[in-house]
Amino acid sequence: MRFYCIILLTSIFLFTSCGRKGEIEVISPDSRLKLTVDVKDSITYRVLFDGKEMISQSEIGLQLKDRNLTSNVKIKNIESKTIKETIEPLYGKFKTLSNHYNEIKIDFEDNFSLELRAYDEGVAYRFITDIDNEITVENEIANFNITNDPAVIYPETSNYTAWELMYIDYAKVSSILDGKRAITPVLYSMPNETRVVVAESDVRDYPGMYLVKNPTGFNAYFAQYPDSTALGSWGFVSVVQRTRDYIAKTSGKKEFPWRVIIVSDDDKKLLTNELVYKLAKPQVLTDVSWIKPGKAAWEWWHDAMLPDADIPSGMANRNTALYKHYIDFAAENNLEYLMIDAGWSDIFDLSKVNPKVDVQEVINYGKSKNVGVFLWCVGMALTDRSDEFLKMMHNWGAVGIKVDFFDRDDQLAMDWYEAIAKKAADHQLMVNFHGCSKPTGMQRTYPNIINFEAVRGAECSKWDLTANPQHHLVIPFTRMLAGTMDYTPGAMRNCSPQLFRPIDQGLPSAQGTRCHELAMFVIYDQYLAMLCDSPSEYRKDPDVLRFLSKVPVTFDNTIALDAKVGEYALIAKQKGEEWYIGGMTNHIARSLTIDFSFLADNKEYIAEIYKDGVDANLWATHYILDTQKINKNTKMTIPLAQGGGLAIRIFSK
């Protein structure tokens, strides 16, 4: 349900005569942000925050095959309106979202419009075409001329096939070589520590946006439309071999993706910013009763090894009995799901099941224990026979699929994501996208998309040093602005930098303390959350297992208590009458102070506090569990080790 108030002013705001050129502006409800558009021979825009220019005059436009749509334009009409409504997401970190913005729509004579919006948390624009026939888009012009030569966290890439990237810190934009490309979101830090983030929303039937450094700033770049593809990368990934000379062929009546500029002078607000979600197309599914976020036991990260178990384990021994063991673990600890990763079937023909794994028996056993089963597959398996295989898995009783190895975000790939989401919904299957491009709000449109990877996650601990506490404190302020992320936390072999070594085959470790790892289950948005480690490891620590069994994946309210990009984050999240707090630091030890004034008046609570042990700087598995009585007047300062953290469960007496 939505409650809304719309104020509509038609053709009387700013300009009233057709074809008149000049400057048009839309201002955020709190008056701090301004998006200004100048219409002359071309269309340019600026972004100001508290009167200071964040993005200087930057050209935008659409180049179609037969004409440059945004050259020598003439204004036909201008409308403005204010929207103030409440969005009720099916799930998320808020029960409700305030959707309050001012909007201007500029209609031009050549059958297209430019829509501008200003929220308190950012501004956005998009093109809308109203052309009868199909159109071919040669290029979309989108420039971002960032002012003041700020520092930038740049997820640099040399291709269009990976989003599990490291983030490179540049002290100045001018330090980046022209031509260097990055995925979005990209975060810029102005000299006064105001943050500017460039992102996008509602990418459907269109390629995803990259940023490329140029002499005056950054310009958008898009993967070209594929002309031919072939199987590469292990023989089951669709790799583009040749491209055409355009980026999209699409309906002439189209709402193009939103170009999003988030601005904040408070890092805490980045942790609760839902602008990409708000701008996305609203939910199109009607029956959503079967969509249930939750936590999952999962075998892949720890190579299905079950030390001390009474059955054979390891990847080579995956069989029906082993997966029943995981289901028993999930049922004992309030985990809703089991994720069965690669190996249960043939790569391309999902009906050819590994004879060691009786999938139907595993799913039936899970049902008897109230544990649903997700099944892994590659995206290429869901092309010609997608309806057949999705119906088959639904008939088996599977609740969802993990679809992997897309490694593309050209127009055809983006159509592929949406087609899978829609067809999976037809068969009441949830979807966890892996090897995918970053989310851009499609989860709002198709809420059966329960998670996306597109993040350098825990898997990299098997191979290198990049999944480290510094990285852990960058992604909540960058990647997570795009949407939910499947980092797959939960490692129990926690290591300090001095002792960490990557382990590929076998039982891997993770950098950061045990409390740092627990905090991820609160700080990171993950509506399908993997417990990446072995049931045998969790059973060794009943206190940790109790926290993991209790912490939800969706919440009613989220409050960022303290934060600094790349350094630390402290977040409180509410579910019903309970609260959960997560705190993390980078490689620098520090203390964080918690003010519990967000708790209810005149009420006493119990806090179970997981905090780093006194020697956790070296022995990262060491922690202290402390139980205290607290109320809204309580203040508490907790020391965090290097790469440390804290996790708290708060409940009524």
Secondary structure as UniProt FT lines:
FT   STRAND          4..10
FT   TURN            18..19
FT   STRAND          23..27
FT   TURN            29..30
FT   STRAND          33..39
FT   STRAND          43..49
FT   TURN            50..51
FT   STRAND          52..64
FT   TURN            69..70
FT   STRAND          75..87
FT   STRAND          97..108
FT   TURN            109..111
FT   STRAND          112..119
FT   TURN            120..121
FT   STRAND          122..130
FT   STRAND          135..146
FT   STRAND          151..154
FT   STRAND          156..157
FT   STRAND          168..170
FT   HELIX           173..175
FT   TURN            178..179
FT   STRAND          181..183
FT   STRAND          186..189
FT   TURN            191..192
FT   STRAND          195..201
FT   STRAND          209..214
FT   TURN            215..216
FT   STRAND          217..222
FT   STRAND          226..232
FT   TURN            233..236
FT   STRAND          237..243
FT   STRAND          248..250
FT   STRAND          253..255
FT   STRAND          258..264
FT   HELIX           267..270
FT   TURN            271..272
FT   HELIX           275..279
FT   TURN            289..290
FT   STRAND          294..298
FT   TURN            300..304
FT   TURN            307..308
FT   HELIX           315..317
FT   HELIX           320..332
FT   TURN            333..334
FT   STRAND          337..340
FT   TURN            342..343
FT   TURN            350..351
FT   TURN            355..356
FT   HELIX           359..368
FT   TURN            369..370
FT   STRAND          372..378
FT   HELIX           379..382
FT   TURN            384..385
FT   HELIX           386..396
FT   STRAND          400..404
FT   HELIX           411..426
FT   TURN            427..428
FT   STRAND          430..433
FT   HELIX           442..445
FT   TURN            447..448
FT   STRAND          449..452
FT   HELIX           458..462
FT   HELIX           469..472
FT   TURN            473..474
FT   HELIX           475..477
FT   HELIX           479..481
FT   STRAND          494..495
FT   TURN            497..499
FT   STRAND          510..511
FT   HELIX           514..523
FT   STRAND          528..531
FT   HELIX           535..539
FT   HELIX           542..550
FT   STRAND          557..564
FT   TURN            565..567
FT   STRAND          568..575
FT   TURN            576..577
FT   STRAND          578..585
FT   STRAND          590..595
FT   TURN            597..598
FT   TURN            601..602
FT   STRAND          605..612
FT   TURN            614..618
FT   TURN            620..621
FT   STRAND          623..630
FT   TURN            632..633
FT   STRAND          635..640
FT   TURN            642..643
FT   STRAND          645..652
//
